[in-house]
Amino acid sequence: MDTRIIESDIIFNAKVDAVPFNYRISYKVSLIILIIGKCCGRKGCSAIKLQMISSSATTSKKRRELLDSVQLSFFAESTLVRFDPAISRAINFALADKLIYRQGNGLFRLTTIGKELLTSIYSDANLMFIEKQFFSELSNKLTEEMIENFSWNWRAEQNVEN
């Protein structure tokens, strides 16, 4: 068995472009903290709701579509849930960092540390300005019941079994 660990230097090559903010895990963690803090009631927030809201936050068109859908209580096909693996990883990071916790019912809530991060994000008026504006407008209007009905109707239309 070879017991040598590393015999040569590790070389890091600088990249030409920095990673865009919306691909950084710190941005995704902050995003889910904002969503849970501003768009989920006292019951908590499901992973599907986190995915749905975060995918809608990416463009002004998607933000408008979700707000219109919530107002009409009807989800257009364009409002389909798009699962972003980075959001799933951000949830895992937030759990590991004790920013959020999972309740017995499977919904996520902010911990004291998560609430402190939420306050910190809101204390800077320029930080995540568009997202904060969108989440304030959306507030608690998108309920878990609406998402469950939407999911149930979609499964029925597609003949998908649980």
MARLUMVO-760900 format. One record per atom (N, C-alpha, C): residue number from 1; atom name; x negated, y, z negated. Coordinates in nm, 4 decimals, always signed. Example, Ala and Ser with C-alpha at 12.3 -4.5 7.8 and 13.67 -1.06 7.14 Angstrom:
1 | N | -1.3190 | -0.5690 | -0.7800
1 | CA | -1.2300 | -0.4500 | -0.7800
1 | C | -1.3200 | -0.3300 | -0.7800
2 | N | -1.2850 | -0.2250 | -0.7080
2 | CA | -1.3670 | -0.1060 | -0.7140
2 | C | -1.2900 | +0.0030 | -0.7870
This chain:
1 | N | -0.0844 | -0.1179 | +0.0000
1 | CA | +0.0000 | +0.0000 | +0.0000
1 | C | -0.0889 | +0.1241 | +0.0000
2 | N | -0.0534 | +0.2202 | +0.0818
2 | CA | -0.1303 | +0.3433 | +0.0950
2 | C | -0.0843 | +0.4421 | -0.0122
3 | N | -0.1722 | +0.4842 | -0.1002
3 | CA | -0.1367 | +0.5753 | -0.2087
3 | C | -0.1675 | +0.7208 | -0.1768
4 | N | -0.2183 | +0.7480 | -0.0566
4 | CA | -0.2457 | +0.8865 | -0.0174
4 | C | -0.1138 | +0.9612 | +0.0027
5 | N | -0.1068 | +1.0800 | -0.0491
5 | CA | +0.0164 | +1.1582 | -0.0346
5 | C | +0.0100 | +1.2391 | +0.0943
6 | N | -0.0787 | +1.3338 | +0.1013
6 | CA | -0.0953 | +1.4166 | +0.2217
6 | C | -0.2435 | +1.4398 | +0.2415
7 | N | -0.2906 | +1.4116 | +0.3594
7 | CA | -0.4325 | +1.4335 | +0.3854
7 | C | -0.4585 | +1.5588 | +0.4679
8 | N | -0.3579 | +1.6139 | +0.5274
8 | CA | -0.3777 | +1.7343 | +0.6076
8 | C | -0.2846 | +1.8447 | +0.5589
9 | N | -0.3148 | +1.9642 | +0.6015
9 | CA | -0.2333 | +2.0785 | +0.5615
9 | C | -0.0972 | +2.0744 | +0.6287
10 | N | +0.0018 | +2.1276 | +0.5611
10 | CA | +0.1348 | +2.1434 | +0.6203
10 | C | +0.1372 | +2.2788 | +0.6870
11 | N | +0.1831 | +2.2828 | +0.8097
11 | CA | +0.1848 | +2.4076 | +0.8852
11 | C | +0.3298 | +2.4477 | +0.9116
12 | N | +0.3617 | +2.5700 | +0.8770
12 | CA | +0.4933 | +2.6257 | +0.9048
12 | C | +0.4782 | +2.7264 | +1.0173
13 | N | +0.5552 | +2.7096 | +1.1215
13 | CA | +0.5521 | +2.8033 | +1.2330
13 | C | +0.6687 | +2.9002 | +1.2192
14 | N | +0.6391 | +3.0273 | +1.2269
14 | CA | +0.7432 | +3.1292 | +1.2193
14 | C | +0.8314 | +3.1198 | +1.3429
15 | N | +0.9583 | +3.1393 | +1.3231
15 | CA | +1.0535 | +3.1371 | +1.4339
15 | C | +1.0718 | +3.2787 | +1.4873
16 | N | +1.1077 | +3.2862 | +1.6141
16 | CA | +1.1235 | +3.4156 | +1.6794
16 | C | +1.2399 | +3.4934 | +1.6186
17 | N | +1.3520 | +3.4257 | +1.5985
17 | CA | +1.4716 | +3.4916 | +1.5477
17 | C | +1.5079 | +3.4390 | +1.4093
18 | N | +1.5587 | +3.5274 | +1.3276
18 | CA | +1.6081 | +3.4870 | +1.1965
18 | C | +1.7423 | +3.4156 | +1.2137
19 | N | +1.7787 | +3.3372 | +1.1165
19 | CA | +1.9074 | +3.2686 | +1.1182
19 | C | +2.0167 | +3.3730 | +1.0972
20 | N | +2.1181 | +3.3780 | +1.1841
20 | CA | +2.2269 | +3.4754 | +1.1661
20 | C | +2.2951 | +3.4553 | +1.0303
21 | N | +2.3434 | +3.5636 | +0.9729
21 | CA | +2.4001 | +3.5603 | +0.8380
21 | C | +2.5110 | +3.4573 | +0.8242
22 | N | +2.5962 | +3.4445 | +0.9257
22 | CA | +2.7122 | +3.3561 | +0.9133
22 | C | +2.6771 | +3.2079 | +0.9222
23 | N | +2.5507 | +3.1751 | +0.9463
23 | CA | +2.5059 | +3.0364 | +0.9447
23 | C | +2.4302 | +3.0024 | +0.8163
24 | N | +2.4089 | +3.0992 | +0.7315
24 | CA | +2.3330 | +3.0764 | +0.6087
24 | C | +2.4231 | +3.0184 | +0.5012
25 | N | +2.3700 | +2.9231 | +0.4280
25 | CA | +2.4486 | +2.8571 | +0.3240
25 | C | +2.4888 | +2.9553 | +0.2143
26 | N | +2.4037 | +3.0555 | +0.1861
26 | CA | +2.4384 | +3.1547 | +0.0836
26 | C | +2.5620 | +3.2347 | +0.1250
27 | N | +2.5749 | +3.2623 | +0.2549
27 | CA | +2.6942 | +3.3315 | +0.3043
27 | C | +2.8169 | +3.2425 | +0.2874
28 | N | +2.8046 | +3.1149 | +0.3227
28 | CA | +2.9185 | +3.0221 | +0.3133
28 | C | +2.9617 | +3.0036 | +0.1684
29 | N | +2.8660 | +2.9946 | +0.0762
29 | CA | +2.9003 | +2.9827 | -0.0657
29 | C | +2.9733 | +3.1085 | -0.1114
30 | N | +2.9220 | +3.2243 | -0.0741
30 | CA | +2.9888 | +3.3508 | -0.1108
30 | C | +3.1287 | +3.3574 | -0.0507
31 | N | +3.1438 | +3.3078 | +0.0707
31 | CA | +3.2737 | +3.3072 | +0.1371
31 | C | +3.3748 | +3.2234 | +0.0595
32 | N | +3.3355 | +3.1035 | +0.0179
32 | CA | +3.4318 | +3.0208 | -0.0556
32 | C | +3.4615 | +3.0792 | -0.1938
33 | N | +3.3645 | +3.1477 | -0.2531
33 | CA | +3.3900 | +3.2152 | -0.3814
33 | C | +3.4958 | +3.3236 | -0.3619
34 | N | +3.4825 | +3.4014 | -0.2535
34 | CA | +3.5823 | +3.5052 | -0.2227
34 | C | +3.7194 | +3.4438 | -0.1967
35 | N | +3.7238 | +3.3353 | -0.1202
35 | CA | +3.8518 | +3.2722 | -0.0876
35 | C | +3.9202 | +3.2219 | -0.2140
36 | N | +3.8469 | +3.1480 | -0.2961
36 | CA | +3.9074 | +3.0949 | -0.4190
36 | C | +3.9496 | +3.2096 | -0.5107
37 | N | +3.8666 | +3.3127 | -0.5178
37 | CA | +3.8959 | +3.4246 | -0.6073
37 | C | +4.0107 | +3.5128 | -0.5629
38 | N | +4.0293 | +3.5266 | -0.4323
38 | CA | +4.1289 | +3.6227 | -0.3838
38 | C | +4.2479 | +3.5617 | -0.3111
39 | N | +4.2351 | +3.4383 | -0.2629
39 | CA | +4.3430 | +3.3804 | -0.1814
39 | C | +4.4076 | +3.2582 | -0.2447
40 | N | +4.3663 | +3.2238 | -0.3641
40 | CA | +4.4214 | +3.1063 | -0.4303
40 | C | +4.4773 | +3.1483 | -0.5651
41 | N | +4.5887 | +3.0942 | -0.5972
41 | CA | +4.6512 | +3.1289 | -0.7245
41 | C | +4.5871 | +3.0546 | -0.8398
42 | N | +4.6586 | +3.0497 | -0.9489
42 | CA | +4.6066 | +2.9856 | -1.0700
42 | C | +4.5954 | +2.8347 | -1.0562
43 | N | +4.6691 | +2.7776 | -0.9603
43 | CA | +4.6642 | +2.6325 | -0.9416
43 | C | +4.5291 | +2.5871 | -0.8879
44 | N | +4.4664 | +2.6690 | -0.8052
44 | CA | +4.3399 | +2.6323 | -0.7441
44 | C | +4.3510 | +2.6337 | -0.5929
45 | N | +4.2495 | +2.5785 | -0.5275
45 | CA | +4.2400 | +2.5864 | -0.3820
45 | C | +4.1928 | +2.4521 | -0.3260
46 | N | +4.2637 | +2.4022 | -0.2262
46 | CA | +4.2258 | +2.2755 | -0.1637
46 | C | +4.1115 | +2.2963 | -0.0645
47 | N | +4.0440 | +2.1881 | -0.0338
47 | CA | +3.9363 | +2.1932 | +0.0655
47 | C | +3.9922 | +2.2314 | +0.2024
48 | N | +4.1124 | +2.1850 | +0.2340
48 | CA | +4.1735 | +2.2194 | +0.3636
48 | C | +4.2006 | +2.3690 | +0.3707
49 | N | +4.2479 | +2.4255 | +0.2619
49 | CA | +4.2742 | +2.5696 | +0.2590
49 | C | +4.1449 | +2.6480 | +0.2752
50 | N | +4.0380 | +2.6039 | +0.2093
50 | CA | +3.9078 | +2.6695 | +0.2246
50 | C | +3.8625 | +2.6642 | +0.3705
51 | N | +3.8788 | +2.5482 | +0.4345
51 | CA | +3.8399 | +2.5325 | +0.5743
51 | C | +3.9252 | +2.6217 | +0.6640
52 | N | +4.0551 | +2.6230 | +0.6402
52 | CA | +4.1478 | +2.6989 | +0.7242
52 | C | +4.1191 | +2.8494 | +0.7173
53 | N | +4.1017 | +2.8999 | +0.5974
53 | CA | +4.0782 | +3.0435 | +0.5808
53 | C | +3.9393 | +3.0819 | +0.6319
54 | N | +3.8400 | +3.0000 | +0.6017
54 | CA | +3.7039 | +3.0348 | +0.6459
54 | C | +3.6926 | +3.0327 | +0.7978
55 | N | +3.7603 | +2.9390 | +0.8646
55 | CA | +3.7543 | +2.9384 | +1.0113
55 | C | +3.8299 | +3.0570 | +1.0703
56 | N | +3.9314 | +3.1040 | +0.9994
56 | CA | +4.0067 | +3.2208 | +1.0467
56 | C | +3.9325 | +3.3512 | +1.0226
57 | N | +3.8384 | +3.3496 | +0.9314
57 | CA | +3.7654 | +3.4727 | +0.8976
57 | C | +3.6596 | +3.5085 | +1.0008
58 | N | +3.6366 | +3.4224 | +1.0993
58 | CA | +3.5237 | +3.4418 | +1.1906
58 | C | +3.5446 | +3.5516 | +1.2942
59 | N | +3.6675 | +3.5712 | +1.3421
59 | CA | +3.6932 | +3.6748 | +1.4426
59 | C | +3.8194 | +3.7522 | +1.4073
60 | N | +3.8319 | +3.8715 | +1.4611
60 | CA | +3.9519 | +3.9521 | +1.4345
60 | C | +4.0765 | +3.8850 | +1.4918
61 | N | +4.0624 | +3.8187 | +1.6056
61 | CA | +4.1761 | +3.7478 | +1.6662
61 | C | +4.2249 | +3.6349 | +1.5759
62 | N | +4.1331 | +3.5573 | +1.5217
62 | CA | +4.1710 | +3.4468 | +1.4331
62 | C | +4.2293 | +3.4987 | +1.3020
63 | N | +4.1756 | +3.6092 | +1.2524
63 | CA | +4.2308 | +3.6684 | +1.1298
63 | C | +4.3751 | +3.7112 | +1.1533
64 | N | +4.4007 | +3.7777 | +1.2658
64 | CA | +4.5361 | +3.8237 | +1.2987
64 | C | +4.6310 | +3.7050 | +1.3165
65 | N | +4.5846 | +3.5986 | +1.3846
65 | CA | +4.6683 | +3.4798 | +1.4060
65 | C | +4.7099 | +3.4169 | +1.2729
66 | N | +4.6168 | +3.4060 | +1.1789
66 | CA | +4.6520 | +3.3462 | +1.0500
66 | C | +4.7489 | +3.4358 | +0.9740
67 | N | +4.7240 | +3.5661 | +0.9730
67 | CA | +4.8148 | +3.6577 | +0.9031
67 | C | +4.9549 | +3.6535 | +0.9644
68 | N | +4.9626 | +3.6502 | +1.0975
68 | CA | +5.0928 | +3.6408 | +1.1643
68 | C | +5.1618 | +3.5085 | +1.1335
69 | N | +5.0846 | +3.4005 | +1.1341
69 | CA | +5.1414 | +3.2679 | +1.1050
69 | C | +5.1978 | +3.2617 | +0.9641
70 | N | +5.1256 | +3.3179 | +0.8702
70 | CA | +5.1710 | +3.3170 | +0.7313
70 | C | +5.2978 | +3.3996 | +0.7166
71 | N | +5.3004 | +3.5136 | +0.7856
71 | CA | +5.4191 | +3.6002 | +0.7777
71 | C | +5.5422 | +3.5307 | +0.8351
72 | N | +5.5235 | +3.4562 | +0.9447
72 | CA | +5.6348 | +3.3872 | +1.0107
72 | C | +5.6622 | +3.2493 | +0.9514
73 | N | +5.5740 | +3.2033 | +0.8639
73 | CA | +5.5805 | +3.0672 | +0.8097
73 | C | +5.5822 | +2.9628 | +0.9210
74 | N | +5.5100 | +2.9922 | +1.0274
74 | CA | +5.4983 | +2.9008 | +1.1412
74 | C | +5.3546 | +2.9051 | +1.1909
75 | N | +5.2931 | +2.7894 | +1.1989
75 | CA | +5.1550 | +2.7838 | +1.2438
75 | C | +5.1495 | +2.7439 | +1.3891
76 | N | +5.0942 | +2.8339 | +1.4700
76 | CA | +5.0747 | +2.8043 | +1.6112
76 | C | +4.9622 | +2.7019 | +1.6245
77 | N | +4.9582 | +2.6370 | +1.7389
77 | CA | +4.8543 | +2.5368 | +1.7617
77 | C | +4.7146 | +2.5978 | +1.7510
78 | N | +4.7041 | +2.7268 | +1.7825
78 | CA | +4.5738 | +2.7942 | +1.7751
78 | C | +4.5252 | +2.8097 | +1.6312
79 | N | +4.6159 | +2.7906 | +1.5347
79 | CA | +4.5803 | +2.8041 | +1.3941
79 | C | +4.5357 | +2.6711 | +1.3343
80 | N | +4.5119 | +2.5725 | +1.4188
80 | CA | +4.4701 | +2.4423 | +1.3691
80 | C | +4.3476 | +2.4536 | +1.2799
81 | N | +4.3383 | +2.3632 | +1.1861
81 | CA | +4.2253 | +2.3613 | +1.0943
81 | C | +4.1024 | +2.3108 | +1.1688
82 | N | +3.9965 | +2.3861 | +1.1604
82 | CA | +3.8691 | +2.3451 | +1.2175
82 | C | +3.7745 | +2.3196 | +1.1019
83 | N | +3.7297 | +2.1967 | +1.0909
83 | CA | +3.6439 | +2.1597 | +0.9792
83 | C | +3.4996 | +2.1941 | +1.0106
84 | N | +3.4439 | +2.2812 | +0.9287
84 | CA | +3.3057 | +2.3244 | +0.9424
84 | C | +3.2229 | +2.2493 | +0.8384
85 | N | +3.1292 | +2.1657 | +0.8832
85 | CA | +3.0472 | +2.0925 | +0.7862
85 | C | +2.9710 | +2.1852 | +0.6908
86 | N | +2.9407 | +2.3060 | +0.7354
86 | CA | +2.8697 | +2.4008 | +0.6488
86 | C | +2.9570 | +2.4422 | +0.5300
87 | N | +3.0870 | +2.4488 | +0.5495
87 | CA | +3.1774 | +2.4808 | +0.4382
87 | C | +3.1793 | +2.3648 | +0.3392
88 | N | +3.1806 | +2.2428 | +0.3903
88 | CA | +3.1747 | +2.1257 | +0.3011
88 | C | +3.0451 | +2.1255 | +0.2210
89 | N | +2.9348 | +2.1587 | +0.2858
89 | CA | +2.8068 | +2.1675 | +0.2146
89 | C | +2.8094 | +2.2814 | +0.1133
90 | N | +2.8703 | +2.3935 | +0.1508
90 | CA | +2.8794 | +2.5077 | +0.0589
90 | C | +2.9605 | +2.4708 | -0.0649
91 | N | +3.0661 | +2.3934 | -0.0472
91 | CA | +3.1448 | +2.3460 | -0.1616
91 | C | +3.0554 | +2.2622 | -0.2529
92 | N | +2.9776 | +2.1724 | -0.1931
92 | CA | +2.8875 | +2.0887 | -0.2726
92 | C | +2.7824 | +2.1718 | -0.3459
93 | N | +2.7275 | +2.2731 | -0.2785
93 | CA | +2.6307 | +2.3616 | -0.3436
93 | C | +2.6966 | +2.4378 | -0.4581
94 | N | +2.8168 | +2.4892 | -0.4344
94 | CA | +2.8872 | +2.5657 | -0.5377
94 | C | +2.9207 | +2.4775 | -0.6577
95 | N | +2.9556 | +2.3522 | -0.6318
95 | CA | +2.9798 | +2.2579 | -0.7418
95 | C | +2.8510 | +2.2327 | -0.8199
96 | N | +2.7414 | +2.2092 | -0.7470
96 | CA | +2.6127 | +2.1809 | -0.8106
96 | C | +2.5617 | +2.3006 | -0.8905
97 | N | +2.5861 | +2.4209 | -0.8402
97 | CA | +2.5430 | +2.5421 | -0.9094
97 | C | +2.6426 | +2.5868 | -1.0158
98 | N | +2.7482 | +2.5084 | -1.0338
98 | CA | +2.8513 | +2.5355 | -1.1347
98 | C | +2.9207 | +2.6698 | -1.1126
99 | N | +2.9398 | +2.7050 | -0.9852
99 | CA | +3.0159 | +2.8250 | -0.9503
99 | C | +3.1649 | +2.7922 | -0.9433
100 | N | +3.1949 | +2.6669 | -0.9077
100 | CA | +3.3323 | +2.6188 | -0.8995
100 | C | +3.3394 | +2.4819 | -0.9674
101 | N | +3.4606 | +2.4385 | -0.9955
101 | CA | +3.4806 | +2.3024 | -1.0453
101 | C | +3.6061 | +2.2459 | -0.9800
102 | N | +3.6120 | +2.1133 | -0.9753
102 | CA | +3.7278 | +2.0449 | -0.9181
102 | C | +3.8178 | +2.0010 | -1.0333
103 | N | +3.9435 | +2.0399 | -1.0234
103 | CA | +4.0413 | +2.0033 | -1.1250
103 | C | +4.0874 | +1.8592 | -1.1033
104 | N | +4.1622 | +1.8091 | -1.1956
104 | CA | +4.2173 | +1.6741 | -1.1846
104 | C | +4.3061 | +1.6549 | -1.0630
105 | N | +4.3700 | +1.7629 | -1.0181
105 | CA | +4.4581 | +1.7554 | -0.9011
105 | C | +4.3814 | +1.7686 | -0.7696
106 | N | +4.2477 | +1.7801 | -0.7768
106 | CA | +4.1647 | +1.7883 | -0.6567
106 | C | +4.1407 | +1.9296 | -0.6065
107 | N | +4.2079 | +2.0270 | -0.6648
107 | CA | +4.1914 | +2.1656 | -0.6221
107 | C | +4.0713 | +2.2288 | -0.6923
108 | N | +4.0122 | +2.3275 | -0.6270
108 | CA | +3.8932 | +2.3946 | -0.6798
108 | C | +3.9304 | +2.5253 | -0.7482
109 | N | +3.8576 | +2.5551 | -0.8558
109 | CA | +3.8731 | +2.6813 | -0.9271
109 | C | +3.7365 | +2.7380 | -0.9572
110 | N | +3.7320 | +2.8688 | -0.9802
110 | CA | +3.6067 | +2.9353 | -1.0164
110 | C | +3.5728 | +2.9098 | -1.1631
111 | N | +3.4453 | +2.8911 | -1.1894
111 | CA | +3.3969 | +2.8862 | -1.3279
111 | C | +3.3683 | +3.0300 | -1.3719
112 | N | +3.3234 | +3.0463 | -1.4939
112 | CA | +3.2857 | +3.1793 | -1.5427
112 | C | +3.1733 | +3.2367 | -1.4559
113 | N | +3.0761 | +3.1521 | -1.4206
113 | CA | +2.9648 | +3.1975 | -1.3359
113 | C | +3.0174 | +3.2363 | -1.1975
114 | N | +3.1115 | +3.1594 | -1.1440
114 | CA | +3.1719 | +3.1919 | -1.0144
114 | C | +3.2474 | +3.3235 | -1.0189
115 | N | +3.3167 | +3.3492 | -1.1297
115 | CA | +3.3879 | +3.4762 | -1.1454
115 | C | +3.2902 | +3.5938 | -1.1531
116 | N | +3.1749 | +3.5704 | -1.2160
116 | CA | +3.0723 | +3.6750 | -1.2218
116 | C | +3.0180 | +3.7045 | -1.0827
117 | N | +2.9967 | +3.6005 | -1.0021
117 | CA | +2.9516 | +3.6210 | -0.8646
117 | C | +3.0578 | +3.6959 | -0.7845
118 | N | +3.1843 | +3.6610 | -0.8027
118 | CA | +3.2940 | +3.7308 | -0.7347
118 | C | +3.2934 | +3.8793 | -0.7702
119 | N | +3.2774 | +3.9112 | -0.8965
119 | CA | +3.2714 | +4.0501 | -0.9410
119 | C | +3.1513 | +4.1207 | -0.8797
120 | N | +3.0393 | +4.0522 | -0.8741
120 | CA | +2.9177 | +4.1090 | -0.8157
120 | C | +2.9365 | +4.1405 | -0.6674
121 | N | +3.0007 | +4.0498 | -0.5948
121 | CA | +3.0260 | +4.0722 | -0.4516
121 | C | +3.1191 | +4.1917 | -0.4333
122 | N | +3.2212 | +4.2017 | -0.5163
122 | CA | +3.3167 | +4.3120 | -0.5039
122 | C | +3.2598 | +4.4447 | -0.5516
123 | N | +3.1551 | +4.4419 | -0.6319
123 | CA | +3.0970 | +4.5683 | -0.6800
123 | C | +3.0189 | +4.6412 | -0.5713
124 | N | +2.9787 | +4.5712 | -0.4659
124 | CA | +2.9078 | +4.6331 | -0.3529
124 | C | +3.0078 | +4.6549 | -0.2397
125 | N | +3.0442 | +4.7794 | -0.2151
125 | CA | +3.1476 | +4.8114 | -0.1165
125 | C | +3.1099 | +4.7697 | +0.0264
126 | N | +2.9823 | +4.7641 | +0.0569
126 | CA | +2.9390 | +4.7312 | +0.1929
126 | C | +2.9213 | +4.5815 | +0.2168
127 | N | +2.9141 | +4.5043 | +0.1113
127 | CA | +2.8880 | +4.3613 | +0.1219
127 | C | +3.0154 | +4.2868 | +0.1602
128 | N | +3.0102 | +4.2129 | +0.2705
128 | CA | +3.1221 | +4.1314 | +0.3180
128 | C | +3.2519 | +4.2137 | +0.3285
129 | N | +3.2383 | +4.3337 | +0.3797
129 | CA | +3.3491 | +4.4286 | +0.3860
129 | C | +3.4694 | +4.3723 | +0.4624
130 | N | +3.4463 | +4.3188 | +0.5804
130 | CA | +3.5557 | +4.2681 | +0.6643
130 | C | +3.6246 | +4.1499 | +0.5971
131 | N | +3.5450 | +4.0601 | +0.5414
131 | CA | +3.6014 | +3.9434 | +0.4741
131 | C | +3.6864 | +3.9851 | +0.3543
132 | N | +3.6363 | +4.0792 | +0.2740
132 | CA | +3.7114 | +4.1245 | +0.1569
132 | C | +3.8430 | +4.1903 | +0.1981
133 | N | +3.8381 | +4.2674 | +0.3057
133 | CA | +3.9589 | +4.3322 | +0.3552
133 | C | +4.0613 | +4.2270 | +0.4002
134 | N | +4.0145 | +4.1272 | +0.4747
134 | CA | +4.1013 | +4.0190 | +0.5231
134 | C | +4.1611 | +3.9409 | +0.4061
135 | N | +4.0797 | +3.9047 | +0.3074
135 | CA | +4.1290 | +3.8253 | +0.1959
135 | C | +4.2263 | +3.9045 | +0.1092
136 | N | +4.2062 | +4.0344 | +0.0998
136 | CA | +4.3019 | +4.1176 | +0.0258
136 | C | +4.4362 | +4.1211 | +0.0967
137 | N | +4.4318 | +4.1281 | +0.2295
137 | CA | +4.5567 | +4.1293 | +0.3063
137 | C | +4.6251 | +3.9928 | +0.3021
138 | N | +4.5479 | +3.8873 | +0.3107
138 | CA | +4.6043 | +3.7514 | +0.3063
138 | C | +4.6528 | +3.7176 | +0.1663
139 | N | +4.5737 | +3.7521 | +0.0664
139 | CA | +4.6042 | +3.7297 | -0.0747
139 | C | +4.6515 | +3.5852 | -0.0969
140 | N | +4.7614 | +3.5676 | -0.1685
140 | CA | +4.8137 | +3.4339 | -0.1996
140 | C | +4.9261 | +3.3919 | -0.1050
141 | N | +4.9359 | +3.4562 | +0.0108
141 | CA | +5.0466 | +3.4291 | +0.1033
141 | C | +5.0394 | +3.2918 | +0.1684
142 | N | +4.9190 | +3.2388 | +0.1864
142 | CA | +4.9023 | +3.1047 | +0.2422
142 | C | +4.9023 | +3.0073 | +0.1257
143 | N | +5.0135 | +2.9371 | +0.1094
143 | CA | +5.0265 | +2.8473 | -0.0058
143 | C | +4.9858 | +2.7052 | +0.0303
144 | N | +4.9568 | +2.6276 | -0.0718
144 | CA | +4.9242 | +2.4862 | -0.0511
144 | C | +5.0452 | +2.4124 | +0.0086
145 | N | +5.1654 | +2.4559 | -0.0277
145 | CA | +5.2866 | +2.3940 | +0.0269
145 | C | +5.2970 | +2.4187 | +0.1771
146 | N | +5.2632 | +2.5406 | +0.2210
146 | CA | +5.2653 | +2.5709 | +0.3647
146 | C | +5.1653 | +2.4829 | +0.4392
147 | N | +5.0475 | +2.4672 | +0.3814
147 | CA | +4.9443 | +2.3851 | +0.4449
147 | C | +4.9883 | +2.2391 | +0.4498
148 | N | +5.0484 | +2.1912 | +0.3422
148 | CA | +5.0970 | +2.0526 | +0.3385
148 | C | +5.2065 | +2.0311 | +0.4428
149 | N | +5.3002 | +2.1249 | +0.4551
149 | CA | +5.4059 | +2.1139 | +0.5565
149 | C | +5.3474 | +2.1168 | +0.6972
150 | N | +5.2532 | +2.2049 | +0.7194
150 | CA | +5.1862 | +2.2140 | +0.8489
150 | C | +5.1168 | +2.0822 | +0.8819
151 | N | +5.0447 | +2.0263 | +0.7843
151 | CA | +4.9742 | +1.9000 | +0.8047
151 | C | +5.0724 | +1.7867 | +0.8314
152 | N | +5.1806 | +1.7836 | +0.7551
152 | CA | +5.2814 | +1.6779 | +0.7716
152 | C | +5.3444 | +1.6861 | +0.9103
153 | N | +5.3825 | +1.8078 | +0.9524
153 | CA | +5.4424 | +1.8251 | +1.0859
153 | C | +5.3453 | +1.7860 | +1.1963
154 | N | +5.2181 | +1.8234 | +1.1814
154 | CA | +5.1186 | +1.7889 | +1.2824
154 | C | +5.1030 | +1.6384 | +1.2919
155 | N | +5.0949 | +1.5691 | +1.1761
155 | CA | +5.0810 | +1.4235 | +1.1771
155 | C | +5.2024 | +1.3580 | +1.2410
156 | N | +5.3216 | +1.4112 | +1.2139
156 | CA | +5.4438 | +1.3546 | +1.2719
156 | C | +5.4451 | +1.3725 | +1.4234
157 | N | +5.4068 | +1.4897 | +1.4719
157 | CA | +5.4032 | +1.5161 | +1.6155
157 | C | +5.2993 | +1.4294 | +1.6876
158 | N | +5.1880 | +1.4036 | +1.6213
158 | CA | +5.0792 | +1.3279 | +1.6818
158 | C | +5.0884 | +1.1784 | +1.6552
159 | N | +5.1914 | +1.1353 | +1.5817
159 | CA | +5.2043 | +0.9954 | +1.5404
159 | C | +5.0811 | +0.9458 | +1.4646
160 | N | +5.0328 | +1.0302 | +1.3749
160 | CA | +4.9151 | +0.9965 | +1.2957
160 | C | +4.9639 | +0.9481 | +1.1587
161 | N | +4.9118 | +0.8335 | +1.1159
161 | CA | +4.9455 | +0.7831 | +0.9835
161 | C | +4.8389 | +0.8281 | +0.8842
162 | N | +4.8769 | +0.8382 | +0.7600
162 | CA | +4.7806 | +0.8782 | +0.6556
162 | C | +4.6732 | +0.7754 | +0.6400
